[in-house]
């Protein structure tokens, strides 16, 4: 997923709730949520996870790309690391 796709997914998950409402529920500033939705602001994984939790949670699959894939085998032996 690209940063723009993540932003669009956040916007879709927010639905009819206001940015301020979601930001408050996540313990974030309004500009942080806006920046994530518009893919114009860098954010850390803890900030992103706070936002995801406030939006009701999502399922994530992290998949290694390129040469790193050989070093990220999960317990199942697949290249997918589920979190």
LUMDREN-222040 format. One record per atom (N, C-alpha, C): x, y, z; residue number from 1; atom name. Coordinates in pm, 1 decimal. Layout:
BEGIN
{xx X&yy Y&zz Z&num NUM&atomo CA};
...
//
This chain:
BEGIN
{xx 83.1&yy -118.4&zz 0.0&num 1&atomo N};
{xx 0.0&yy 0.0&zz 0.0&num 1&atomo CA};
{xx 87.1&yy 124.1&zz 0.0&num 1&atomo C};
{xx 50.0&yy 220.5&zz -77.2&num 2&atomo N};
{xx 122.8&yy 347.3&zz -76.7&num 2&atomo CA};
{xx 70.1&yy 435.4&zz 35.9&num 2&atomo C};
{xx 142.9&yy 542.6&zz 64.2&num 3&atomo N};
{xx 99.9&yy 637.3&zz 166.7&num 3&atomo CA};
{xx -34.0&yy 699.2&zz 128.6&num 3&atomo C};
{xx -52.5&yy 726.9&zz -0.2&num 4&atomo N};
{xx -180.3&yy 783.8&zz -45.7&num 4&atomo CA};
{xx -294.5&yy 684.0&zz -28.2&num 4&atomo C};
{xx -267.6&yy 557.4&zz -52.8&num 5&atomo N};
{xx -370.9&yy 454.5&zz -34.2&num 5&atomo CA};
{xx -405.1&yy 438.2&zz 113.3&num 5&atomo C};
{xx -305.5&yy 446.3&zz 199.2&num 6&atomo N};
{xx -331.6&yy 440.0&zz 343.0&num 6&atomo CA};
{xx -417.8&yy 558.0&zz 385.5&num 6&atomo C};
{xx -383.0&yy 676.1&zz 336.0&num 7&atomo N};
{xx -462.8&yy 795.3&zz 367.7&num 7&atomo CA};
{xx -607.0&yy 782.1&zz 323.1&num 7&atomo C};
{xx -627.4&yy 728.6&zz 203.5&num 8&atomo N};
{xx -763.8&yy 708.5&zz 152.8&num 8&atomo CA};
{xx -838.4&yy 605.6&zz 237.2&num 8&atomo C};
{xx -769.1&yy 502.6&zz 283.2&num 9&atomo N};
{xx -832.8&yy 401.0&zz 368.0&num 9&atomo CA};
{xx -870.9&yy 459.9&zz 503.1&num 9&atomo C};
{xx -787.0&yy 546.6&zz 557.4&num 10&atomo N};
{xx -818.9&yy 613.9&zz 683.5&num 10&atomo CA};
{xx -942.3&yy 701.1&zz 664.9&num 10&atomo C};
{xx -944.3&yy 777.2&zz 556.8&num 11&atomo N};
{xx -1059.6&yy 865.2&zz 529.2&num 11&atomo CA};
{xx -1187.5&yy 783.2&zz 517.1&num 11&atomo C};
{xx -1181.4&yy 671.9&zz 446.2&num 12&atomo N};
{xx -1298.6&yy 585.9&zz 429.7&num 12&atomo CA};
{xx -1342.9&yy 528.7&zz 564.4&num 12&atomo C};
{xx -1247.7&yy 485.6&zz 645.8&num 13&atomo N};
{xx -1280.6&yy 428.4&zz 776.8&num 13&atomo CA};
{xx -1341.0&yy 532.8&zz 869.8&num 13&atomo C};
{xx -1301.0&yy 658.0&zz 852.5&num 14&atomo N};
{xx -1355.1&yy 766.1&zz 936.5&num 14&atomo CA};
{xx -1503.1&yy 787.5&zz 909.1&num 14&atomo C};
{xx -1544.7&yy 762.7&zz 785.2&num 15&atomo N};
{xx -1686.0&yy 774.3&zz 750.0&num 15&atomo CA};
{xx -1740.4&yy 913.8&zz 773.9&num 15&atomo C};
{xx -1851.7&yy 921.9&zz 845.1&num 16&atomo N};
{xx -1917.5&yy 1049.8&zz 869.9&num 16&atomo CA};
{xx -1864.0&yy 1122.2&zz 994.0&num 16&atomo C};
{xx -1773.6&yy 1058.0&zz 1065.4&num 17&atomo N};
{xx -1718.1&yy 1122.9&zz 1184.4&num 17&atomo CA};
{xx -1626.5&yy 1237.4&zz 1142.7&num 17&atomo C};
{xx -1624.1&yy 1341.5&zz 1222.6&num 18&atomo N};
{xx -1537.7&yy 1455.6&zz 1190.7&num 18&atomo CA};
{xx -1392.3&yy 1421.4&zz 1221.9&num 18&atomo C};
{xx -1303.9&yy 1493.7&zz 1158.1&num 19&atomo N};
{xx -1161.9&yy 1476.1&zz 1184.8&num 19&atomo CA};
{xx -1133.0&yy 1506.2&zz 1331.5&num 19&atomo C};
{xx -1194.3&yy 1609.8&zz 1384.3&num 20&atomo N};
{xx -1172.8&yy 1647.0&zz 1524.2&num 20&atomo CA};
{xx -1218.3&yy 1536.3&zz 1618.6&num 20&atomo C};
{xx -1331.4&yy 1475.7&zz 1588.6&num 21&atomo N};
{xx -1384.2&yy 1367.7&zz 1672.5&num 21&atomo CA};
{xx -1288.7&yy 1248.0&zz 1674.6&num 21&atomo C};
{xx -1240.5&yy 1209.8&zz 1558.6&num 22&atomo N};
{xx -1148.4&yy 1096.1&zz 1548.6&num 22&atomo CA};
{xx -1014.9&yy 1130.3&zz 1614.1&num 22&atomo C};
{xx -966.5&yy 1250.0&zz 1591.9&num 23&atomo N};
{xx -839.8&yy 1292.5&zz 1652.5&num 23&atomo CA};
{xx -849.6&yy 1287.4&zz 1804.8&num 23&atomo C};
{xx -957.8&yy 1337.8&zz 1859.0&num 24&atomo N};
{xx -975.9&yy 1336.3&zz 2004.2&num 24&atomo CA};
{xx -981.3&yy 1193.1&zz 2057.1&num 24&atomo C};
{xx -1053.9&yy 1105.9&zz 1989.4&num 25&atomo N};
{xx -1064.8&yy 965.7&zz 2031.4&num 25&atomo CA};
{xx -929.4&yy 895.9&zz 2028.0&num 25&atomo C};
{xx -843.4&yy 937.7&zz 1935.0&num 26&atomo N};
{xx -711.2&yy 876.4&zz 1920.2&num 26&atomo CA};
{xx -605.4&yy 943.3&zz 2007.1&num 26&atomo C};
{xx -639.9&yy 1056.4&zz 2068.0&num 27&atomo N};
{xx -541.2&yy 1131.1&zz 2145.3&num 27&atomo CA};
{xx -441.1&yy 1202.5&zz 2056.8&num 27&atomo C};
{xx -486.2&yy 1242.1&zz 1937.5&num 28&atomo N};
{xx -399.9&yy 1310.2&zz 1841.2&num 28&atomo CA};
{xx -451.0&yy 1450.8&zz 1816.1&num 28&atomo C};
{xx -368.9&yy 1529.5&zz 1747.7&num 29&atomo N};
{xx -410.4&yy 1662.3&zz 1704.2&num 29&atomo CA};
{xx -482.9&yy 1648.9&zz 1570.7&num 29&atomo C};
{xx -573.2&yy 1741.7&zz 1544.5&num 30&atomo N};
{xx -650.4&yy 1739.5&zz 1419.8&num 30&atomo CA};
{xx -557.5&yy 1738.4&zz 1297.6&num 30&atomo C};
{xx -451.6&yy 1820.2&zz 1302.8&num 31&atomo N};
{xx -360.0&yy 1829.6&zz 1188.3&num 31&atomo CA};
{xx -288.9&yy 1696.9&zz 1160.9&num 31&atomo C};
{xx -269.6&yy 1613.6&zz 1263.9&num 32&atomo N};
{xx -206.3&yy 1484.1&zz 1242.2&num 32&atomo CA};
{xx -296.7&yy 1393.0&zz 1158.9&num 32&atomo C};
{xx -425.5&yy 1390.9&zz 1193.1&num 33&atomo N};
{xx -520.7&yy 1307.4&zz 1118.5&num 33&atomo CA};
{xx -533.6&yy 1359.5&zz 975.5&num 33&atomo C};
{xx -544.7&yy 1490.0&zz 960.7&num 34&atomo N};
{xx -554.0&yy 1549.3&zz 827.7&num 34&atomo CA};
{xx -430.7&yy 1514.6&zz 744.6&num 34&atomo C};
{xx -313.5&yy 1524.8&zz 804.0&num 35&atomo N};
{xx -189.2&yy 1494.6&zz 733.4&num 35&atomo CA};
{xx -179.8&yy 1349.7&zz 690.0&num 35&atomo C};
{xx -229.8&yy 1258.0&zz 772.9&num 36&atomo N};
{xx -229.5&yy 1116.6&zz 736.4&num 36&atomo CA};
{xx -327.5&yy 1092.5&zz 621.9&num 36&atomo C};
{xx -446.3&yy 1148.9&zz 632.0&num 37&atomo N};
{xx -547.5&yy 1130.3&zz 526.8&num 37&atomo CA};
{xx -502.5&yy 1185.7&zz 392.8&num 37&atomo C};
{xx -432.9&yy 1297.0&zz 394.4&num 38&atomo N};
{xx -391.4&yy 1361.2&zz 269.2&num 38&atomo CA};
{xx -250.6&yy 1321.1&zz 226.2&num 38&atomo C};
{xx -187.5&yy 1234.9&zz 305.3&num 39&atomo N};
{xx -51.5&yy 1187.1&zz 276.6&num 39&atomo CA};
{xx 47.8&yy 1302.2&zz 264.2&num 39&atomo C};
{xx 31.3&yy 1403.3&zz 349.4&num 40&atomo N};
{xx 120.5&yy 1519.0&zz 346.2&num 40&atomo CA};
{xx 203.1&yy 1533.0&zz 472.7&num 40&atomo C};
{xx 184.4&yy 1443.9&zz 569.5&num 41&atomo N};
{xx 254.8&yy 1453.2&zz 696.6&num 41&atomo CA};
{xx 314.2&yy 1318.1&zz 732.3&num 41&atomo C};
{xx 440.3&yy 1317.7&zz 770.4&num 42&atomo N};
{xx 505.0&yy 1195.0&zz 816.3&num 42&atomo CA};
{xx 447.2&yy 1158.7&zz 953.6&num 42&atomo C};
{xx 440.5&yy 1031.2&zz 981.4&num 43&atomo N};
{xx 389.2&yy 985.6&zz 1110.3&num 43&atomo CA};
{xx 461.4&yy 858.4&zz 1150.6&num 43&atomo C};
{xx 459.1&yy 832.9&zz 1279.9&num 44&atomo N};
{xx 523.9&yy 713.0&zz 1332.3&num 44&atomo CA};
{xx 421.4&yy 600.6&zz 1343.8&num 44&atomo C};
{xx 469.1&yy 480.2&zz 1357.4&num 45&atomo N};
{xx 379.3&yy 366.6&zz 1372.8&num 45&atomo CA};
{xx 293.0&yy 379.9&zz 1498.8&num 45&atomo C};
{xx 346.4&yy 423.5&zz 1614.4&num 46&atomo N};
{xx 258.8&yy 440.3&zz 1731.5&num 46&atomo CA};
{xx 144.7&yy 539.3&zz 1706.8&num 46&atomo C};
{xx 172.3&yy 648.6&zz 1636.8&num 47&atomo N};
{xx 66.6&yy 745.2&zz 1604.1&num 47&atomo CA};
{xx -36.9&yy 680.0&zz 1513.0&num 47&atomo C};
{xx 10.4&yy 609.2&zz 1412.0&num 48&atomo N};
{xx -80.2&yy 542.5&zz 1319.1&num 48&atomo CA};
{xx -166.1&yy 438.7&zz 1391.8&num 48&atomo C};
{xx -106.3&yy 363.7&zz 1482.1&num 49&atomo N};
{xx -181.7&yy 261.3&zz 1554.4&num 49&atomo CA};
{xx -286.5&yy 322.2&zz 1647.0&num 49&atomo C};
{xx -257.4&yy 438.6&zz 1706.4&num 50&atomo N};
{xx -358.5&yy 509.5&zz 1786.3&num 50&atomo CA};
{xx -478.4&yy 545.3&zz 1698.2&num 50&atomo C};
{xx -449.9&yy 592.9&zz 1579.2&num 51&atomo N};
{xx -555.7&yy 631.1&zz 1485.8&num 51&atomo CA};
{xx -638.1&yy 509.2&zz 1445.0&num 51&atomo C};
{xx -570.2&yy 400.6&zz 1413.7&num 52&atomo N};
{xx -638.9&yy 277.3&zz 1374.1&num 52&atomo CA};
{xx -730.5&yy 229.3&zz 1486.2&num 52&atomo C};
{xx -681.0&yy 232.8&zz 1609.1&num 53&atomo N};
{xx -762.1&yy 189.3&zz 1723.2&num 53&atomo CA};
{xx -887.0&yy 276.2&zz 1736.7&num 53&atomo C};
{xx -871.5&yy 406.8&zz 1720.6&num 54&atomo N};
{xx -985.5&yy 498.0&zz 1730.7&num 54&atomo CA};
{xx -1087.5&yy 474.5&zz 1619.2&num 54&atomo C};
{xx -1040.2&yy 422.6&zz 1506.3&num 55&atomo N};
{xx -1128.8&yy 395.8&zz 1392.9&num 55&atomo CA};
{xx -1192.0&yy 256.5&zz 1400.2&num 55&atomo C};
{xx -1162.8&yy 183.1&zz 1505.7&num 56&atomo N};
{xx -1225.1&yy 52.7&zz 1522.1&num 56&atomo CA};
{xx -1135.2&yy -64.2&zz 1489.9&num 56&atomo C};
{xx -1011.0&yy -38.0&zz 1458.8&num 57&atomo N};
{xx -914.3&yy -144.5&zz 1432.1&num 57&atomo CA};
{xx -924.7&yy -198.0&zz 1291.3&num 57&atomo C};
{xx -814.2&yy -239.6&zz 1239.5&num 58&atomo N};
{xx -804.9&yy -300.9&zz 1106.7&num 58&atomo CA};
{xx -716.5&yy -422.7&zz 1118.4&num 58&atomo C};
{xx -723.3&yy -509.6&zz 1021.0&num 59&atomo N};
{xx -628.6&yy -620.3&zz 1012.2&num 59&atomo CA};
{xx -514.2&yy -577.9&zz 921.7&num 59&atomo C};
{xx -392.9&yy -610.6&zz 959.4&num 60&atomo N};
{xx -276.3&yy -574.2&zz 879.5&num 60&atomo CA};
{xx -195.6&yy -696.9&zz 843.8&num 60&atomo C};
{xx -139.0&yy -694.6&zz 725.3&num 61&atomo N};
{xx -42.6&yy -795.8&zz 684.2&num 61&atomo CA};
{xx 79.2&yy -719.7&zz 634.9&num 61&atomo C};
{xx 192.2&yy -742.0&zz 699.1&num 62&atomo N};
{xx 316.3&yy -679.7&zz 657.4&num 62&atomo CA};
{xx 393.7&yy -782.3&zz 577.5&num 62&atomo C};
{xx 433.8&yy -744.7&zz 457.4&num 63&atomo N};
{xx 504.8&yy -837.5&zz 370.7&num 63&atomo CA};
{xx 637.3&yy -776.1&zz 329.7&num 63&atomo C};
{xx 743.0&yy -851.3&zz 349.7&num 64&atomo N};
{xx 876.6&yy -803.7&zz 313.0&num 64&atomo CA};
{xx 890.8&yy -805.6&zz 161.8&num 64&atomo C};
{xx 965.8&yy -711.5&zz 110.4&num 65&atomo N};
{xx 991.8&yy -702.0&zz -32.8&num 65&atomo CA};
{xx 1140.9&yy -718.6&zz -58.6&num 65&atomo C};
{xx 1174.5&yy -764.0&zz -176.0&num 66&atomo N};
{xx 1313.7&yy -769.1&zz -219.6&num 66&atomo CA};
{xx 1400.9&yy -863.0&zz -138.8&num 66&atomo C};
{xx 1526.0&yy -825.1&zz -121.5&num 67&atomo N};
{xx 1624.1&yy -912.5&zz -57.3&num 67&atomo CA};
{xx 1593.6&yy -935.8&zz 90.2&num 67&atomo C};
{xx 1517.0&yy -846.8&zz 153.1&num 68&atomo N};
{xx 1483.8&yy -863.6&zz 293.8&num 68&atomo CA};
{xx 1390.5&yy -982.0&zz 316.6&num 68&atomo C};
{xx 1319.2&yy -1024.5&zz 213.0&num 69&atomo N};
{xx 1221.4&yy -1131.2&zz 227.6&num 69&atomo CA};
{xx 1283.4&yy -1259.3&zz 281.5&num 69&atomo C};
{xx 1407.1&yy -1287.6&zz 246.4&num 70&atomo N};
{xx 1473.0&yy -1410.4&zz 290.1&num 70&atomo CA};
{xx 1496.2&yy -1411.5&zz 440.8&num 70&atomo C};
{xx 1494.8&yy -1294.7&zz 503.8&num 71&atomo N};
{xx 1526.1&yy -1286.4&zz 645.8&num 71&atomo CA};
{xx 1403.6&yy -1264.5&zz 733.8&num 71&atomo C};
{xx 1284.3&yy -1266.4&zz 675.9&num 72&atomo N};
{xx 1164.5&yy -1234.7&zz 753.2&num 72&atomo CA};
{xx 1062.7&yy -1347.1&zz 751.6&num 72&atomo C};
{xx 1106.3&yy -1468.5&zz 738.6&num 73&atomo N};
{xx 1014.0&yy -1581.4&zz 738.7&num 73&atomo CA};
{xx 945.7&yy -1589.2&zz 874.8&num 73&atomo C};
{xx 814.9&yy -1600.2&zz 873.2&num 74&atomo N};
{xx 738.6&yy -1614.7&zz 997.2&num 74&atomo CA};
{xx 743.1&yy -1759.1&zz 1045.6&num 74&atomo C};
{xx 673.5&yy -1787.2&zz 1153.9&num 75&atomo N};
{xx 671.7&yy -1920.4&zz 1212.3&num 75&atomo CA};
{xx 616.1&yy -2023.4&zz 1115.0&num 75&atomo C};
{xx 532.3&yy -1979.0&zz 1021.3&num 76&atomo N};
{xx 472.7&yy -2070.8&zz 923.6&num 76&atomo CA};
{xx 564.5&yy -2095.5&zz 805.7&num 76&atomo C};
{xx 675.0&yy -2018.4&zz 798.5&num 77&atomo N};
{xx 766.2&yy -2033.5&zz 686.2&num 77&atomo CA};
{xx 728.9&yy -1946.5&zz 567.7&num 77&atomo C};
{xx 619.8&yy -1872.3&zz 577.5&num 78&atomo N};
{xx 579.9&yy -1785.5&zz 467.2&num 78&atomo CA};
{xx 653.0&yy -1652.5&zz 478.3&num 78&atomo C};
{xx 645.7&yy -1573.0&zz 371.4&num 79&atomo N};
{xx 706.6&yy -1440.7&zz 373.8&num 79&atomo CA};
{xx 618.4&yy -1338.1&zz 444.1&num 79&atomo C};
{xx 495.1&yy -1373.5&zz 472.5&num 80&atomo N};
{xx 403.5&yy -1281.2&zz 537.8&num 80&atomo CA};
{xx 426.6&yy -1282.3&zz 688.4&num 80&atomo C};
{xx 431.5&yy -1163.4&zz 748.0&num 81&atomo N};
{xx 439.8&yy -1150.4&zz 891.3&num 81&atomo CA};
{xx 312.2&yy -1081.6&zz 933.2&num 81&atomo C};
{xx 227.4&yy -1152.8&zz 1001.7&num 82&atomo N};
{xx 96.9&yy -1097.1&zz 1038.4&num 82&atomo CA};
{xx 104.8&yy -1035.0&zz 1177.4&num 82&atomo C};
{xx 41.2&yy -915.7&zz 1187.9&num 83&atomo N};
{xx 43.9&yy -847.7&zz 1316.5&num 83&atomo CA};
{xx -89.1&yy -797.5&zz 1354.9&num 83&atomo C};
//
